Amino acid sequence: MTATQDRVRIVETAVLSDNWYVLKKITFDFLRRNGTWQRQSREAYDRGNGATILLHNPATGNVVLTRQFRMPVFINGHDGMLIEAAAGLLDDATPEARICAEAEEETGFRVRNLRKVFEAYMSPGSVTEKLYFYLGEYDDAGRTGHGGGIEDEGEDIEVIEMPLHDALAAIERGEIVDGKTIMLLQYAALHECANGHQR
């Protein structure tokens, strides 16, 4: 099979918007499997890579999630208040450093025993972002504040603590609909007991 870089010839790249992040229209020729070249055009939104974490308390079996307003889901029919795992863009930091800082900003808990579990592209048809997924532990002794995010950046984040099994039930009821959060909760359910020990 021909290497992918030999199957793609970029013809033109046009910046459609760079008001918030960068939206580009890319015109390219693609070598199909039957040996013919086909001209295609796609838009790609580049906002950088990010990281997300599920905080869990090994002593209680609880997890910490957040609730905040998300305009894109609001205009797509949701009430906009999304329950999520803490997350943020890397902004030139390492994924590990960024997610520890982001988790503390959003939840008010210092992360212990950080563990990377996988990487994933969340919307590869239109967004360049790759997410780094982590599990981490927390406890009351590691509370450094009330969380809530950074007000100057428009963040108004509610911190939610609940048992892992309640969070899984919230997925079933359609109350948790954020993809990264569902992935982390299901990973935790598959690989960890409620008390945080490996099965």
DAKA-V203490 format. One record per pair of residues at least 24 apart in sequence whose ideal C-beta (glycine too) atoms are under 6 Angstrom apart, sorted by the first residue. I is the first residue (numbers start at 1). GAP is how many residues later the second one is. Records with the same first field share a line. If there is no record, write none. Layout:
# DAKA-V203490
I = GAP / GAP
This chain:
# DAKA-V203490
7 = 24
21 = 26
22 = 24
44 = 84
45 = 81 / 82
46 = 82
47 = 82
48 = 41
49 = 41 / 80 / 81
50 = 37 / 39 / 79 / 81
51 = 44 / 47 / 48 / 81
52 = 33 / 35 / 79 / 81 / 128
53 = 33 / 46 / 50 / 81 / 83
54 = 31 / 81 / 130 / 134
55 = 81 / 83
56 = 140
57 = 81 / 82
58 = 79 / 137 / 138
61 = 102 / 103 / 133 / 134
62 = 99 / 101
63 = 101 / 104
64 = 43 / 97
65 = 95
66 = 40 / 91
67 = 91 / 93
68 = 89
82 = 96
83 = 93
84 = 94 / 97
85 = 96 / 99
95 = 37
99 = 35
104 = 40
105 = 44
106 = 41 / 43 / 51
107 = 40 / 52
108 = 35 / 37 / 38 / 39
109 = 29 / 33 / 34
110 = 32 / 34
111 = 25
112 = 25
113 = 24
117 = 70
122 = 57
164 = 30
